[in-house]
């Protein structure tokens, strides 16, 4: 991404304005790589769990806690990355986050006890979410309308590959080296992102648009967002609709191993169609940007989700749970989610244009909270059969549609695109 590509959108160091027709070359790849550091941090080291336990003299439960500690720290900091980026600028927060991530990965590399590994994973969780939160704000800083929709969709297409390839990369590293090498890889990943931000990404938030970190106005801002009915409606529409698929992710061992009878190496049966669905849906959203209105694109996405959920129900009512029919509706459902998601995200960001980072944090926290409730409380209630999981998908989609229908109720007027 050459610096001269910003000359049409940058005004003498005052920051980038959302007035461009398209993003500079390489922006989607950079932002997708920033976002993908989160799934890489979760999935890459999973194949090394047994060796880590033996090496550190830790039980399987203690090794599993490295994942739980990471997720807890990730969820907590998700609320703060955006507010910090609104106050200090996007680059500073990203540079600080990736520097902490590299240091945290090195702590994991040299951990001699499980307690040190817990510390390193906590620091990784605290820093990894910055890329996901701040990248959304950067897109809206840079671009407006269809161009912003296209960039979010292109970023999503690239990001969709990460959850599929991360465990494969981790498995290959583990096959040739010790578990420490996986965290060396993550440290190098963080270093590459730090260098990319430092050398290639100008500041996209002008100083005159930054917000205070004083506790009183910051608390008022959080209160304003989390009590704003259109924000709650849109954020829950996104979170609940996505959970129609996410319940299959957290139920994958039951769904695939027990109900469908696949082997422990057969998880690609679920995640393969999901990756293709994400990539295809984001491609279609990018193609429709500027050709079809935001409202119709979102409507198309929900229509695809409805068809997929209905097909999932009917297949489970009429046929025994068999491959490939039991997994195709999930990929098609995620295709619909990806079609609607870029425009829904832009609508959320445009509710509070002066606080895009904070709003992005609040959306991420809402999504994380709904995911946590689904994983810990709701999913086990539907593990009895594939039909019960199909009913859960339909229920989440119904709630997501209801939330979207309430998006204009109360609060300040909605300022997103029609």
N, C-alpha and C positions, 0 to 999 in steps of 0.2 A: 504494500500500500504506500505509494509514493506521496511525499508531502505536498507536491504541487497539485495533486488531485483534490486537495482541499481549498485551493485558492478561490474557487467560485463560491465557497460557502463560509469561509473564515474571514472575519473582519478585524484585521490588525491585532490579533491576539485576544480579542474580546470573546472568543468562543465561537462554536458552530451554531448556526441557526437552522431550524427545520424548514428550509426553503429549497432544498435540492430535489432534483428529479430522480436521482438514484444515489446509492451509497458508493463511496470510493471502493475500488477493486480490493478484494480480500477482506472486507469488513465482516461479511457473513462468516467466513472461516475463522477469523479471530474471535468473534463473539461466541460462536458455537464451541470453540475450544475452551473458552473461559467457562461456559456453562457445563461442558462435559467433564470438567474436573471433579464435579460432585459424584456422578456415577462411577467414574474411574476410581475414586477414593473408596467406594463401597465394594465394587465388583472385582477389582484387579487382584486383591489379596485373598479372596475367598478360597481358591484352591490350595493355599498354603496353611490353612487352619491346623491340620494335624501336626505338621512339622513345627509350627510355631509353638504349639503346646508342649511338644517333646523338648524343644530347644530351651524354652523358658521355664520348664518344670511347672507348667500351669495346667489346670483342668480344662476340659472342653467348655465348661460354663464360663470360666475366666477368660478364655480366648473369645468366646461369643460376646462377652461384655465389651470388647474393643469396638465392636460394631454398634452396640447400644450407646456407649459413651460418645462415639462419633455423632450418631443421630441426634442425641440430646443437645450436644453443643451446637450442631448445625441448626437445629430448630430454634434454639435460643437466639443465636446471632442473626438469624434470618430477619428478625424484627429491627435490627440496628444498622445493617449495612447501608440501607437506602437513606436513612436519616443522616448518617455520616457523609455519604456521597453528596447529599443536598447541601451540606454545610461546608465541606472541605474540597469538593470537586471530585469528579469521577476518577481521574488518574491517581490521585493520592491514595484514595481508598483501595483501589485495585493493586497498586504497587505495594502498599503496606500488607494487604491480605496475602498476596502471593509470596512476599518475603517471609511472612509468618508461616505460610504453608510449606515453603522449602525447609525452614528451620525445623518445623514439626516433623516433616518426613525424615530428616536426618536424626532427630531424636528417636524415631522408630527404628531406623537403621542400626543405631548403636545401643538399643535397649537391651539390657542384660537381665531385666526382671519384668514381669508382667505389669507391675505398677508403672514402670517407665513407659511401657508401650501404651498403657491407658492415657498417660499424660500426652504423649505424642498424638494419639488419635483424637483427644479432646481439642488440641490445638489445630489439628487438621480440620475438624468439624467447624470450629469457630471461624476459620478463614475460607473454606471451600465455597460457602454459599454466596460470597461477594460477587463472583462472576455471574451467577444466575440472576441476582437481584439487579446489579448495576448495569448489566448488558441491556436489559429491557429499557431502563432509563436512557441509556446512550442512544438506542435506536430512535426513541421519541425525541431526543435532543437534536438528532441529525436530520430526521425526515418527518414528513407529514403525509397523511392520506394513503393512497395506494402504494407509494414508495415505501412507507413504513411497514405496511402490510406485507409487501414482497420481502423486505429484509427479515422480518420476524419469521416468515415462512421458510426462506432459504436457510436461516439459522437453524430452524427446527428440522429441516431435511438432513443437515449435516449432523446435528446433535443425535438424531435417531439412531445413528450407527453406533454411538458410544456404548450403550448398555449391552449390545450384542458382542462387540469385540473386546471389551474390557476383560471379562473372565478368560477369553481365549489368549489374550496377551499375557495375563497373569499366569495362566497354565503353562505357556511356553517358557516364560522366564523361570518359573519354578522347576520345570523339567531339566533345565541346564544349570541353574544356580540355586543358592539357598533362598529362604524367604526374605532375607535382608535385601536381596537384589530388587525385589518388587518395590520396596520403599525407595531404593535408589532411583528406579524408574520414575516414581511419583515425584521425587525431588527434582529430577531433570525436567519433568513436565512442568512443574511450578516455575522452574528457572526459565524455561522457554516462554511461558506466559508473561513473566516479569519483564523479560527482554522485549517481547512484542509490544507490551503496553508502553514501556519506557521509550522505545525507539520509533514506534509506528502510530501510536494513538495520541492525537492532540487532546487537550482538555475540551470537553463538549459542553460544559456548564460555565457560562460567563460569571465573573465575580459578582456582578451586580444582581444576579439572580439567585445567589446562595442564601441559605436560611440559617437562622441561629440554632446553636445547640444548647442554649439556655434551657434549663429544665422546665420552666413554666410554659413558654411558647411551644416547646417540643411536646409536652404533655397535652397541650390544647390541640396540637396538630394530630396526634394519635387519636385523641378523643373524637375530633371532628371526622376522621376517616372511619373509625370503627362504629360511629353512630350515624353514618351517612347511609340512608336506605338504599340509594342506587349502587353504592360501593358494595354493601353487603349482598344485595341481590346478584350483582354481576360476579363477585368473587365466589359466592356459593354456587352460582350457575356453572362456573368453570370447575370448581373443586368437586361438586357432586357428580357432574357429568363424567369427569375423568375417573371418578371412583367406580363408575360402572365397569371400567376395565381393570382398575387397580385392585379390585377385590379378587380378581383372578391371579394377579401377581402374588399377593400375600397368601393366596390359597393354592399356589402352584403345586406344592408337594402332594396335597390331598387330591387336587384336580387331575394332575398328570399321573402320579405314581399309583394312587389308589383307585380312582374312578376310571382312568383311561388305560392303566396298566403299562405305561411306558417305562423305560429304564431310567436310571439316574442320569444318564447321558442324553436323555431325550427332551430336555427342557426347551430346545430350539423349536419344538412343535408349537409352543405358545409364543415364544419371543421372536421367532422368525416372522410369522404373519404380523405381529405387532410392529416390528421394525419396518416392514414393507408398508403397513397401513400408515404409520407416522410419516414416512417419506412421501408416499403417494398423496396423502391429504395435504401436506404442506406444499407439495408441488402444485396441486390444484388451486390452493388458496393463492399462491403467488401468481398463477396464470390468470385467475379471476380478478386480481387487483387492478382497478381502473377500468375493467370491462363490465363488472357486475357490482351493484351497490353493496355496501357493508351489510345492510339488513338482509339482503337476499343471500349473501354468502353465508351468514350465520344461520339463516333459515335452512339453506341446503345442508349445512353441517348437521343440524339437529334432525333433519329429515333422514339423512343417512344413518344417524344413530338410532332413530326409531325403527327403521327397516331392519337394521342389524339386531337390535334387541328383540324385535318380534320374531325374526327368523331363528334366533337362538332359543326362544321359548318354544316355538313350533317344532324345531328339530328335536328338542329334549322331550317333548310330549309324544312325538310320533316314532322316534328312532331310539335304539339303545345308544349309549355314549360310545361312539367309535370315531377313530381318526379316518379322514381329516375333517369330517363334518363338525366335530365337536369344537374345533379351534378356529375355523374360518370366520364365524360371526364376530369373534373378538378382534381379529385384524380389521375387519370391515367397520366395526364400531369405532376403533381407534382412528381409522381413516376419516370418519365423520368428525371426531373430536379435533383432529388436526386441521380440517377445513375451517371450522368455526373459531379455533383458538386465537389466531393472530388478530382478528377483528375484536374479539372479546377482550383481549389483552389491551389493545389500543383504547377501547372504550373505558376501561378501568383507569389507565394512565391519564386520560384526558379529563377525568373528574376533578382532579386537583393538579393543574398544569404546573403550578409553582412548587409542588412537592412530589414530583414524579418518582424520585428515589424512595421516599418514605412510603408512597402508595404501592410501589413495587414490593417493598418489604412486607407491607400489610397483606398484600395478595399472597405472597409466598408463605407467610405465616398461617394464613387461612387454609391454604392448600395443605401445608404440613400438618396442621391440626386435624383436618378432616381425614387425611391419610392415617394419622396415628389412631384416631377413634375407629376407623375401619379395620386397621390391622389388629388392634388389641381387643376390641369389643364386638364388632359386628361380624367380621369374617367368620369366626368360629361358629356362629349361629347358622351359617348356610353351608357347612361342610358335609351335610348328610348325603347330598346327591348333586349331580350336575344340573338337575332341574332347579334345585334350590338356589344354586349360583346364578342360573339364568334369571330367576325371579329377582334376585338381588340386583343384577344389572339393570333390569327394567325399573326397579324401585328407585335406584340412584338416578337414572335418567329422568324419571317422572319428577323427582324432587328438583333436579337441575332445571328442567323446563319450567316448573312452577316458580323457581327463584328468578329465572330470566323474565318471566311474565310480570314480576313485581318490580322490575328495575326502575320504573319511573315514579314509584310511590314515595311521596314525601321528600324532605330535604331540599337542598338547593337544586336548581335546574340542571339536568344532564347536558353536558357540553360535548359529548362525543359525536362521532360522525353518524349520519343517518343511515 
